[in-house]
């Protein structure tokens, strides 16, 4: 079963558009939206498992120029 998560992303001033475009290119990203206020971007992603999620956050999202901070919330199946 896939692991789904919401990732809230804080971005450096003036970089939101560039970060959003880079995020939309990542495998598993189903939705990515910039918002007013904090966080700057809400991302919804579906990946194979929690290890894959960790890999995406640490080795891909955190490497995007302009990303300052992430807050990941794994979806709990009911």
Backbone as ProteinMPNN parsed JSONL, in Angstrom:
{"seq_chain_A": "XXXXXXXXXXXXXXXXXXXXXXXXXXXXXXXXXXXXXXXXXXXXXXXXXXXXXXXXXXXXXXXXXXXXXXXXXXXXXX", "coords_chain_A": {"N_chain_A": [[0.837, -1.177, 0.0], [0.5, 2.213, -0.778], [2.276, 5.03, 0.573], [0.992, 8.008, 1.692], [1.248, 11.541, 1.936], [1.065, 14.832, 3.348], [3.005, 17.612, 2.739], [4.262, 20.4, 4.15], [5.702, 23.369, 3.183], [8.197, 25.74, 3.73], [9.463, 28.573, 2.162], [12.176, 30.516, 0.819], [11.96, 34.067, 0.54], [10.592, 35.286, -2.456], [11.121, 33.019, -3.959], [9.11, 31.189, -4.355], [7.606, 30.542, -6.744], [9.562, 29.306, -8.419], [10.341, 27.132, -6.8], [7.903, 25.765, -6.589], [7.498, 24.958, -9.263], [9.655, 23.164, -9.556], [8.977, 21.232, -7.643], [6.641, 20.113, -8.719], [7.636, 18.5, -10.692], [8.622, 16.258, -9.463], [8.542, 12.737, -8.924], [5.568, 11.131, -7.938], [4.284, 13.305, -6.832], [1.165, 14.57, -6.339], [-0.373, 16.837, -5.946], [0.386, 20.294, -5.74], [0.5, 23.36, -4.235], [0.784, 26.877, -4.03], [0.366, 29.164, -1.345], [-1.175, 31.886, 0.477], [0.339, 33.276, 3.363], [1.714, 31.19, 6.009], [2.315, 27.709, 5.795], [4.329, 28.288, 2.828], [3.941, 26.624, 0.651], [1.773, 23.911, -0.029], [1.973, 20.499, -0.333], [0.979, 17.431, -1.787], [1.683, 14.07, -1.741], [2.258, 10.792, -3.062], [3.851, 7.859, -2.435], [5.859, 4.815, -2.606], [6.509, 3.737, 0.002], [7.285, 4.471, 3.504], [10.045, 4.772, 3.664], [10.692, 5.553, 1.054], [9.373, 7.994, 1.048], [10.84, 9.436, 2.955], [13.267, 9.539, 1.575], [12.56, 11.127, -0.659], [11.913, 13.566, 0.607], [14.305, 14.255, 1.989], [16.472, 13.942, 0.116], [15.575, 15.096, -2.23], [13.498, 17.199, -2.078], [14.58, 18.899, -0.049], [16.865, 19.647, -1.342], [16.189, 21.434, -3.268], [16.702, 24.634, -4.49], [15.965, 27.327, -2.486], [14.15, 26.183, -0.748], [13.424, 26.236, 2.626], [12.427, 24.929, 4.894], [10.662, 21.982, 5.919], [7.606, 20.279, 6.768], [6.317, 17.328, 7.474], [3.438, 15.324, 7.097], [2.137, 12.299, 7.505], [-0.461, 10.505, 5.986], [-2.987, 8.97, 7.793], [-4.515, 5.931, 7.465], [-7.968, 5.146, 7.748]], "CA_chain_A": [[0.0, 0.0, 0.0], [1.277, 3.449, -0.908], [2.327, 5.992, 1.668], [0.574, 9.333, 1.24], [1.594, 12.554, 2.937], [1.035, 16.261, 3.084], [4.269, 18.232, 3.119], [4.134, 21.847, 4.226], [7.043, 23.831, 2.828], [8.543, 27.154, 3.883], [10.35, 28.929, 1.053], [12.807, 31.838, 0.886], [11.218, 35.131, -0.129], [10.811, 35.448, -3.887], [11.471, 31.755, -4.624], [7.966, 30.272, -4.349], [7.26, 30.089, -8.099], [10.604, 28.376, -8.87], [10.253, 25.915, -5.985], [6.673, 25.083, -6.977], [7.743, 24.3, -10.555], [10.549, 22.024, -9.314], [8.233, 20.21, -6.896], [5.669, 19.466, -9.61], [8.363, 17.551, -11.537], [9.029, 15.086, -8.676], [7.693, 11.55, -9.019], [4.667, 10.906, -6.823], [3.571, 14.52, -6.434], [-0.187, 14.604, -6.9], [-0.82, 18.225, -5.914], [1.301, 21.263, -5.134], [-0.159, 24.661, -4.303], [1.312, 27.975, -3.226], [-0.698, 29.752, -0.533], [-0.848, 33.08, 1.249], [0.645, 32.934, 4.744], [2.648, 30.08, 6.231], [3.507, 27.596, 4.971], [4.237, 28.881, 1.493], [3.489, 25.606, -0.303], [1.202, 22.65, 0.436], [2.268, 19.449, -1.3], [0.424, 16.116, -1.484], [2.517, 13.106, -2.455], [2.003, 9.369, -2.851], [5.054, 7.09, -2.779], [5.77, 3.388, -2.307], [6.533, 3.435, 1.429], [7.847, 5.556, 4.312], [11.452, 4.959, 3.29], [10.674, 6.359, -0.174], [8.968, 9.338, 1.444], [12.013, 10.035, 3.584], [14.234, 9.801, 0.513], [12.094, 12.276, -1.444], [12.014, 14.786, 1.412], [15.692, 14.588, 2.33], [17.409, 14.037, -1.009], [15.05, 15.838, -3.377], [12.851, 18.458, -1.712], [15.512, 19.765, 0.677], [17.936, 20.083, -2.239], [15.68, 22.462, -4.179], [17.134, 25.979, -4.106], [14.885, 28.157, -1.977], [13.423, 25.488, 0.323], [14.012, 26.496, 3.939], [11.954, 24.041, 5.947], [9.503, 21.157, 5.582], [6.861, 19.669, 7.861], [5.661, 16.208, 6.8], [2.314, 14.707, 7.816], [1.727, 11.078, 6.823], [-1.885, 10.247, 6.064], [-3.339, 7.764, 8.547], [-5.7, 5.27, 6.893], [-8.961, 4.834, 8.775]], "C_chain_A": [[0.886, 1.245, 0.0], [1.235, 4.266, 0.375], [1.991, 7.356, 1.089], [0.879, 10.33, 2.337], [1.344, 13.955, 2.407], [2.37, 16.815, 3.561], [4.075, 19.74, 3.027], [5.536, 22.424, 4.094], [7.174, 25.336, 2.997], [9.639, 27.469, 2.868], [10.945, 30.323, 1.286], [11.991, 32.837, 0.071], [11.609, 35.229, -1.6], [11.094, 34.164, -4.649], [10.291, 30.8, -4.804], [7.661, 29.711, -5.729], [8.265, 29.05, -8.605], [10.53, 27.049, -8.113], [9.033, 25.11, -6.389], [6.857, 24.33, -8.296], [8.629, 23.07, -10.384], [9.816, 20.894, -8.601], [7.289, 19.432, -7.803], [6.33, 18.439, -10.527], [8.745, 16.275, -10.795], [8.027, 13.949, -8.823], [6.845, 11.417, -7.758], [3.89, 12.125, -6.38], [2.219, 14.537, -7.146], [-0.745, 16.02, -6.947], [0.248, 19.073, -5.254], [0.693, 22.643, -5.342], [0.584, 25.688, -3.459], [0.125, 28.644, -2.547], [-0.222, 31.049, 0.092], [-0.593, 32.643, 2.682], [1.64, 31.797, 4.826], [1.873, 28.787, 6.366], [3.272, 28.199, 3.589], [3.656, 27.921, 0.464], [2.921, 24.407, 0.456], [1.406, 21.642, -0.677], [1.593, 18.161, -0.848], [1.152, 15.116, -2.367], [2.1, 11.68, -2.102], [3.225, 8.605, -3.356], [4.891, 5.656, -2.29], [5.654, 3.083, -0.814], [7.18, 4.6, 2.184], [9.324, 5.803, 4.011], [11.554, 5.815, 2.024], [10.305, 7.805, 0.129], [10.15, 10.087, 2.056], [13.052, 10.416, 2.543], [13.838, 11.031, -0.299], [12.295, 13.574, -0.661], [13.476, 15.199, 1.593], [16.578, 14.811, 1.108], [16.878, 14.811, -2.212], [14.482, 17.194, -2.965], [13.829, 19.404, -1.012], [16.665, 20.261, -0.192], [17.487, 21.155, -3.224], [16.083, 23.838, -3.641], [15.926, 26.807, -3.69], [14.072, 27.501, -0.873], [14.153, 25.725, 1.64], [13.659, 25.426, 4.964], [10.769, 23.23, 5.438], [8.885, 20.596, 6.855], [5.989, 18.59, 7.225], [4.604, 15.569, 7.697], [1.833, 13.5, 7.005], [0.245, 10.85, 7.045], [-2.127, 8.93, 6.788], [-4.597, 7.167, 7.924], [-6.664, 4.932, 8.007], [-9.557, 3.465, 8.592]], "O_chain_A": [[1.896, 1.304, 0.701], [0.282, 4.195, 1.151], [2.612, 7.808, 0.127], [0.783, 10.014, 3.522], [1.403, 14.221, 1.207], [2.809, 16.513, 4.671], [3.765, 20.28, 1.965], [6.451, 22.016, 4.81], [6.368, 26.106, 2.476], [10.613, 26.728, 2.734], [10.303, 31.194, 1.873], [11.408, 32.49, -0.956], [12.79, 35.252, -1.945], [11.29, 34.203, -5.863], [10.461, 29.711, -5.352], [7.474, 28.502, -5.865], [7.867, 28.025, -9.159], [10.643, 25.978, -8.709], [9.118, 23.889, -6.52], [6.416, 23.188, -8.425], [8.376, 22.038, -11.005], [10.017, 19.723, -8.925], [7.158, 18.216, -7.663], [5.638, 17.588, -11.087], [9.153, 15.301, -11.427], [6.817, 14.171, -8.843], [7.346, 11.572, -6.645], [2.928, 11.998, -5.623], [2.139, 14.52, -8.375], [-1.492, 16.373, -7.86], [0.93, 18.631, -4.329], [0.408, 23.048, -6.469], [0.967, 25.414, -2.322], [-0.976, 28.69, -3.095], [0.979, 31.287, 0.221], [-1.25, 31.722, 3.167], [2.321, 31.474, 3.853], [0.83, 28.784, 7.019], [2.151, 28.57, 3.239], [2.971, 28.334, -0.471], [3.497, 23.945, 1.441], [1.055, 21.896, -1.829], [1.625, 17.828, 0.337], [1.232, 15.286, -3.584], [1.649, 11.405, -0.99], [3.59, 8.686, -4.529], [3.901, 5.324, -1.638], [4.817, 2.279, -0.402], [7.576, 5.595, 1.577], [9.791, 6.938, 4.098], [12.407, 6.698, 1.937], [10.859, 8.73, -0.464], [10.417, 11.237, 1.706], [13.649, 11.49, 2.618], [14.68, 11.879, -0.595], [12.788, 14.563, -1.204], [13.834, 16.356, 1.373], [17.352, 15.767, 1.072], [17.642, 15.147, -3.117], [14.938, 18.229, -3.451], [13.896, 20.585, -1.351], [17.366, 21.199, 0.187], [18.312, 21.725, -3.939], [15.833, 24.159, -2.48], [14.978, 26.966, -4.459], [13.372, 28.192, -0.133], [15.348, 25.45, 1.757], [14.484, 25.058, 5.8], [9.971, 23.713, 4.634], [9.552, 20.456, 7.88], [5.031, 18.901, 6.518], [4.834, 15.309, 8.878], [1.204, 13.653, 5.958], [-0.249, 10.985, 8.164], [-1.544, 7.902, 6.441], [-5.632, 7.83, 7.863], [-6.255, 4.488, 9.08], [-10.411, 3.052, 9.377]]}, "name": "protein", "num_of_chains": 1, "seq": "XXXXXXXXXXXXXXXXXXXXXXXXXXXXXXXXXXXXXXXXXXXXXXXXXXXXXXXXXXXXXXXXXXXXXXXXXXXXXX"}
